[in-house]
Amino acid sequence: MTSKFSARNRLVVAGATAAVIGAGVVGVVTVQAQDPDPATRTPVVADVADDSLTQSTHLSIAAATEAAQAALDAAAKENQRVSVAVVDRNGSVLVTLRGDGAGPQSYDAAQQKAFTAVSWNAPTTELSKRLESAPHLADIDGTLFLGGGAPVQSNGAPIAAVGVAGAPSGDLDEKFAQAGVAAIGR
């Protein structure tokens, strides 16, 4: 019985070894087929005409931070606990500050107000009035048509926006957002 068991063990080990070696060879062949030598690749180079390009102006992170802090400071002077968000021209968040004691909803609301202001290049208090004639604007993802968003402009075009949320009224939120905008470039 012992010799049968040993022969059986040898057969199982030999089969397992063959499977592992086979898998390794297949794996190496697969990797080589999928990842050709980078030196043999020909780069794609395109000379793009100037009239196919655009340039854009973006707010620096230092200016965005300065604006956010100024908005937060303006709110603190009036004993308001708010969150502040500064977004770039594409609506992507550059800076967020959540003031001490700001409500949990204020963080997202500040981002949405800033996104809304930069998207339409207008303060959100003005935009909220447009809902009367176009109520479906409120259905656009990521927007919030409440006072508290203020665009940052360069030559009349939006380059960023400051959003504030958490004060008892949208008028106060927007006042603080405007303080953030005013702080840029001082």
N, C-alpha and C positions, 0 to 999 in steps of 0.2 A: 504494500500500500504506500509506503514511503517513496519508492521509486516512481510510482504513478503520479504522486503529488508533485514531486520535483520536476518531472517531465512536463506536467501541466503548468506549473509555475514558470518554467523556462519558456514555454510556448506563449503564455500571456505576456511576459516581459518582452520577448522578441517581437510580438505583434505591436505592443505599445511603443517600443523603440522605433519600429518601422513607421508607425503613424506619425510620431513626433518629427522624425527626420523628413518624411514626406511633406508634412505641413510647413516645415521650415523652408524647404526648397521652393514650394509653391508660394510662400510668403515673400521670399526674396525675389522671385521672378515677377510677382505682382507689383512689388514696390518699384522694381527697376522699370517695369512697363509704364507705371503711372508717373514716375518722377524722372523724366529724362535729364540728362546732364545739362545744367544751366548754361554752361559755356556754349552749347550748340543751339541755344534759343536765339532767334533773331528778334531784337526789340522792334516794336512798332513805334515809328516816329512820324508825327504829323506836324507840319508847319501850318499853324492856324493864322488866318488873316486877322488883322487888327479889328476889322469890322464885325468879326465873330465873337469878340471878347467884350466883357463889361467890367467895370471896376466899381467897387462899393466901399462905403465908409463904415467903419465899425467903431463902436465905443470901446475904449481900452478897459481892462479889468480894474485898473486903478481908478478911473473915472466912475465906473459902475459901483465900485466899493464906496467911493466918496458920496455918490448920490444916495445909495442905500443907507449909509450912516447918517447923512443929513436928514433924510426922511424920518428915520427912527428917532433922532435927536429932537426934531420938531414935534413929534408925537409925545415924547417923554416930557417936554416942556409944558405940555397941556395935560399931563398925567394920563395919557392914553397908552394902552398896551396893544401894540400892533405888530404885524409881520410885514416885511418889505421884500419885494422881489424886483430885480432889474433883469430884463431880457434883451437880447440883441435883435437886430432887424429881422431875423428869421423866427423870433419868438422863443429861442432857446435861452434857458436860464443862465445868466452870468453870475449873479450874486443873490443870495437870500439871507435875510437876517430875521430871526424870530425874537422879538423883544421879550423881556422878562414879563411873565404873566399873560402873554398873548394867548388867545384861545386856539384850540387845535384846528379849527376850521380856517383860521386866518392865513395859515401858511399856504395852502392850496389856492385860496381865494386871491391872495396877493399876486401869485403867479398868473392866474387866469385873467385878472384885471390888466396886468402888464401886457400879456399876450393880446388881449382885445384892443388895447390902446395902440400898440405898434401895428397890428393888422390893418386897422382903419385910419391910422395916423390922426387920431382925434382923442380927446379926453373921454373917458367912459361915461361921465355925466351927460355929455352931448350925445354920445352913442345910445344911451338908454332911452332918450327921447325918440330915436328912430324906430324903436320897437313898436311904437303905436301904429306906424304905417307898414312895418315889415316885421311882424312878430316871430317869423320863422328864423330870423337872425340868431335868436337865443338858442336854437337847436344845434348850432355849429359847435363841434367838440372843442373843449378847452377854453371857451369864451365865457365871460361873465360881464353882463351889461349892468353893472352897478358902479356908482361913483367910487373913484380911488385909483384909476389908471391914467397916467399922463405920458404922452409920447415925447421922445427926445428927437429933435430934428436937426438936420444939417442941410442948408440950402432948400428948406421946405420939404425935404424927404425924410421919412422915418428911419432912424438908425438904431433906436432902442426905445425902451419905455420903462417907467417906474410904476409899480403897483403896490398899493398899501391896503391892508384889510385889518379890521379888528376894532376900529373906533365905532362909537354908537351910530354914526351916520356916514353915508357915502361922501357927503360934502366935506367932512373932516378928513376922511381917508384921502380924498383928492387934494385937499389943502396940503397934507403932508407929502403926497407924491410930487406936487408942484415944488415944494421945498427941496426935494431931492433933485429934480430937474434943474432948478435954479443953482444948485451947488456945483454943477458940472462946469468946469473951466474957470472957476473963480480964481 
